[in-house]
C-alpha cells in the first residue's frame, strides 16, 4: 500500500461524500481521519462544492497532491451514511485497504432511491405543505398528484444535466401551469395555497442548512458558494412560477 493508494482512497471517499450532498467540513474531516488511520498524519484538504484537492505528505517529507472536479451533485443521504460508516470502520476497526476499496465500489454502485419512491415522496410533501397552508383536503389531494408530476418533469432535466437555476425555472413553471389548468376547470378551490404547498417541495432547505453549517464550521468560501446557489434556486423558482401567470394575465388571469 503506497501513498498514491491512500491518496486515491481518500479522493474516492471525498468524491462520494461531496457528490451525494455531504457538508464540506464532513468531507474534510472524513478524508483526513482515513489518511491518519493508514499512518499519514499530514493530510491537507481544500474542498469547495465542485472541487476536491488532497495533499498528503509521505514519510520521506515529499508531498503528493490530487485534484478532482465534481461536475454533477445530487442528494443521496443513504450513500453519505454508508460512506460515514466505512470511515468509522477504517478508523476504529482497521479495515484493510483492499476491503475499503471493495466497499467504496459497492457504495458507488448501490441502488438509488427508486423513481416511484421519489415521485410519491414529492407528492406526499406537496400534500402536507398544502394542508399546512390551509388548503382543503380535496385541494391537498390534487397537490399530491402535482408533486408526482413535478418529479417526473424534473427527471428529464437530470438526464440532460441541466444546471440548478434552469431546473428550478422548469419546476416552478410546471407547478404554475398545472395549478392554472386545474383552477381554470374548477377542480380546486384555493389555487394560491396549492401553488405555495407544491413549490415548497422545490425550496433548497437542505442546501441552505449545509451552507450555514459550513459557515459555522469556518468553511466560509464553501458556505458562501452554497448560499449563492440557494439564492439562485429561489430566484429560478420565483421566475418559473411567475412566467405562466404573467402570460395568462392578459387573457383574464386565473390566480
Secondary structure by P-SEA (a helix, b strand, c coil): ccaaaaaaaaaaaaaaaaaacccaaaaaaaaaaaaaaacccbbbbbbcccbbbbbbbccccbbbbbbbbbcbbbbcaaaaaaaaaaaaaaacccccaaaaaaaaaaaaacccccaaaaaaaaaaaaaaaaaaacccaaaaaaaaaaaaaaaaaaaaaaaacccaaaaaaaaaaaaaaaaaaaaaacccccaaaaaaaaaccccaaaaaaaaaaaaaacaaaaaaaaaaaaaaaaaaaaaaaaaaaaaaccccccc
